[in-house]
Amino acid sequence: MPAKLSSATLVGLNVSLVEVEVDIDKKSVIHDVDIVGLGDTAVKESKKRIKSALKNSGFDFPHGKIVVNLAPADLKKEGSLLDLPMAMGILQACGHLNECDFLCVGELSLDGHIRKVKGVLTILAQLSKEGFSKPIVVPKENETEAKMVKNLKVFCFEHIKELVEFMNGLVKYEPVKFEGLPPFSYDEDVDFADVKGQTLAKRALEVAAAGAHNVLMKGSPGAGKTMLARRICTILPPLSDEEALEVLTIYSAVGQADIKKLSRPFRAPHHTASTVAIIGGGNDARPGEISLAHNGVLFLDEFPEFRRDVIEALRQPLEEGFVTVARAKTTVTYPSRFMLVAAMNPCPCGNYGDPKAVCNCSPYDIVRYNKKVSGPILDRIDILVQLPRLEPEEYFSKNSSEKSERIRERVIKAREIQKRRYREIGISTNSQLNAKLIKRFVQLDEKTEELLKLTVSRYNLSARSIDKILKVARTIADLEGSEALNYKHVAEAIQYKLQQE
């Protein structure tokens, strides 16, 4: 009878259980290992690693024809995490291992050590949600990830010999103990107190952080756009346990989980990045920068310098909070609810509109440069803010700016108000309001409504722009602790939307 073990593989962030079946025909004159079940190159090459690992660990490799079937056969399997279950199946089929009902993942080195693999936290988190009850074996190097998931019986091993002794009942090992997620921390090297001047920009970013709104900063080179953007995470609230687990599972799936430090994701891809790098995809349909920025900040510096197709591809994720990557043989959906922070110059040379600098650009160059950011993308940006060049008096001023900690306290209070308000409808921030919810939660008096009507008529604003103004006004009111919107809140929100004019 063929030996059977359980394992798992990742398709995007979805975990699929895999049954590993091993059959040995000892009478065959052909001595080879045949792996079937739609495995990629790494899976096909595993037979060489397995053979050397078993021999160097003191086990006799069986003679004859070995067939390893990875079921379901129509599901593509990728990566080296199936090395360990295939090796254990061969040992079980030739009598070196007792029959054991367990699930294992891991890569094997040629001397039998079990190496770290990516996606362990992603796999364990889903198995925990599904109430998986079998014992699970993962590499010792993935122990930190195993300790983050509760309600599972997980064992960690360094060498295949240890695992065989444990499965044969010769040695006892205790499952890892649940320790929870690592503590949240902020980068102490960056603070809003470091930023000189730019009072309006700081206020705009505070509003953006309070409601998770998208921001576009426009200003001359050296005005402080990048400096401000890199400090936005210091005024955002700490990640909740649910948000943190979402972030860590994405990073675990791509092998980039930084387990020792838990913080809001901040991604700043270069403007030469391709659509696949930003949105996701490729041969393995891997997550892109917008998914790696989930629950955090995506900073696009030199915004107009990004390729047009890259900028336009941001439309759907900005609205829906997820992205679906479709390829010939697979379709994968990744979460991508991020806060977009973009920065650009007013013109190619950067001096247009600066009273103390000369702009060398022609009117055509200025128009062409600004048209690289299309109207539909600007419609999806809630706050636009102009940054003037820093004055010498501001730079050399001895007055200290407000620290990130104090701004963060106000942001957290505003976020708490939003959570309480929307707790029954499944959203947490004002930026997630749709048109129907805006009518329910945003009420205007006659004077304020008249101001908004005049603005819409004067600047020919779209319906989406009106919604953005109302959502930002709702956030401004939350920062003040006001349940009702007034004229001042809407006027400030209009100012942020019309900075482009």
KAFENZI-V616332 format. One record per helix or strand of 2 or more residues. SS is the DSSP state (a for helix, b for strand). FROM is the first residue (numbers start at 1). TO is the last residue. If there is no record, write none. Layout:
{{SS;FROM;TO} {SS;FROM;TO}}
This chain:
{{b;3;11} {b;14;25} {b;32;36} {a;41;56} {b;65;71} {a;83;93} {b;102;104} {b;107;108} {b;113;115} {a;120;129} {b;135;139} {a;140;146} {b;154;157} {a;160;167} {a;192;194} {a;199;211} {b;215;219} {a;225;229} {a;232;235} {a;241;253} {b;266;267} {a;275;279} {b;280;281} {b;286;287} {a;289;292} {b;297;300} {a;303;305} {a;308;312} {a;314;320} {b;322;326} {b;331;335} {b;339;344} {a;363;370} {a;375;379} {b;383;387} {a;392;395} {a;404;422} {a;430;432} {a;435;441} {a;446;459} {a;463;479} {a;487;497}}
